[in-house]
Amino acid sequence: MLVLALAACGAGSPPPASAPAPGDGMPHRFERADQWAKVFDAPDRDTWQRPDAVIALLALAPEMTVADVGAGTGYFTVRLARAVPRGQVIATDIEPDMVRYLGERAAREHLGNVRAVLATADDPALEPSSVDRILVVDVWHHVADRRGYAVGLARALRPGGTIAIVDFTASATRGPPRPHRLAPETVIADLAAAGLDAKLATATLPEQYVVLGTKPAT
Ligand SMILES: C[S@@+](CC[C@H](N)C(=O)[O-])C[C@H]1O[C@@H](n2cnc3c(N)ncnc32)[C@H](O)[C@@H]1O
């Protein structure tokens, strides 16, 4: 399982010749969603992912609109959908097969408040001031122009809205190859550059950190 989890984050890709420069992202395709589902929705994931702790950080209300950016096969999407029964979850991904899978999974699990949306690598495909919360799990290290992407996400947040970025620590036993791991300070700087009040969340996960960015209320 560890091998699969590492592969999920691109450990099978050839290592870069040097540490990535700011603005580099780790290119990786996530085709064949049915195969990735075995990894992203593996039964043991809850033990290290602690989804309830991550979702608690979002301080959701039942009517909120939440974007799950880079939703993959919907591990977090379905949990978010149950947490906002009178709201909506917009699940985005850049892989058409992931978007297909997300839509089919939502229907299969009778989650009528999920909308699966195809995004692009540099456009989150979210309307301005349209979402209360954005969750980005194990995606940020794949984004090539993180600062440009952060601007797009900040634009999509309603005033007072919050984004949570979850990614792997340098010492994690799974995750992308070490040269592609991002320090939390780097993620904080990415969000701050987009005008968000960014900080490290105090909640601890065994393998990951969480950076929160809040859009000023006015
Ligand atoms: C490691 S998976 C994580 C999936 C999901 N967030 C989870 O925690 O199970 C990364 C996902 O992000 C998607 N992705 C990569 N770059 C993206 C981008 N710029 N915008 C949206 N999705 C992206 C990939 O296609 C892939 O499905």
The ligand as an SDF file (V2000), in Angstrom:
LIG
                    3D

 27 29  0  0  0  0  0  0  0  0999 V2000
   -2.8840   13.0730   -5.4760 C   0  0  0  0  0  0  0  0  0  0  0  0
   -4.4460   13.3890   -6.2220 S   0  0  0  0  0  0  0  0  0  0  0  0
   -5.4140   13.9370   -4.8170 C   0  0  0  0  0  0  0  0  0  0  0  0
   -6.8980   13.7170   -5.0110 C   0  0  0  0  0  0  0  0  0  0  0  0
   -7.7870   14.1340   -3.8560 C   0  0  0  0  0  0  0  0  0  0  0  0
   -7.5990   15.5370   -3.5190 N   0  0  0  0  0  0  0  0  0  0  0  0
   -7.5660   13.2790   -2.6450 C   0  0  0  0  0  0  0  0  0  0  0  0
   -7.1010   13.7930   -1.6090 O   0  0  0  0  0  0  0  0  0  0  0  0
   -7.8670   12.0720   -2.7100 O   0  0  0  0  0  0  0  0  0  0  0  0
   -4.1840   14.9140   -7.1190 C   0  0  0  0  0  0  0  0  0  0  0  0
   -5.3590   15.2770   -8.0220 C   0  0  0  0  0  0  0  0  0  0  0  0
   -5.2240   16.6470   -8.3960 O   0  0  0  0  0  0  0  0  0  0  0  0
   -5.5230   16.7860   -9.7650 C   0  0  0  0  0  0  0  0  0  0  0  0
   -4.8470   18.0310  -10.2220 N   0  0  0  0  0  0  0  0  0  0  0  0
   -3.5450   18.2340  -10.4880 C   0  0  0  0  0  0  0  0  0  0  0  0
   -3.3110   19.5240  -10.8180 N   0  0  0  0  0  0  0  0  0  0  0  0
   -4.5140   20.1590  -10.7300 C   0  0  0  0  0  0  0  0  0  0  0  0
   -4.9600   21.5040  -10.9440 C   0  0  0  0  0  0  0  0  0  0  0  0
   -4.1090   22.4770  -11.3100 N   0  0  0  0  0  0  0  0  0  0  0  0
   -6.2660   21.7890  -10.7530 N   0  0  0  0  0  0  0  0  0  0  0  0
   -7.1500   20.8190  -10.3830 C   0  0  0  0  0  0  0  0  0  0  0  0
   -6.7920   19.5270  -10.1830 N   0  0  0  0  0  0  0  0  0  0  0  0
   -5.4910   19.2040  -10.3450 C   0  0  0  0  0  0  0  0  0  0  0  0
   -5.0400   15.4900  -10.3900 C   0  0  0  0  0  0  0  0  0  0  0  0
   -5.6330   15.2270  -11.6460 O   0  0  0  0  0  0  0  0  0  0  0  0
   -5.4210   14.4810   -9.3180 C   0  0  0  0  0  0  0  0  0  0  0  0
   -6.7220   13.9500   -9.5140 O   0  0  0  0  0  0  0  0  0  0  0  0
  1  2  1  0
  2  3  1  0
  2 10  1  0
  3  4  1  0
  4  5  1  0
  5  6  1  0
  5  7  1  0
  7  8  2  0
  7  9  1  0
 10 11  1  0
 11 12  1  0
 11 26  1  0
 12 13  1  0
 13 14  1  0
 13 24  1  0
 14 15  1  0
 14 23  1  0
 15 16  2  0
 16 17  1  0
 17 18  1  0
 17 23  2  0
 18 19  1  0
 18 20  2  0
 20 21  1  0
 21 22  2  0
 22 23  1  0
 24 25  1  0
 24 26  1  0
 26 27  1  0
M  CHG  2   2   1   9  -1
M  END
$$$$
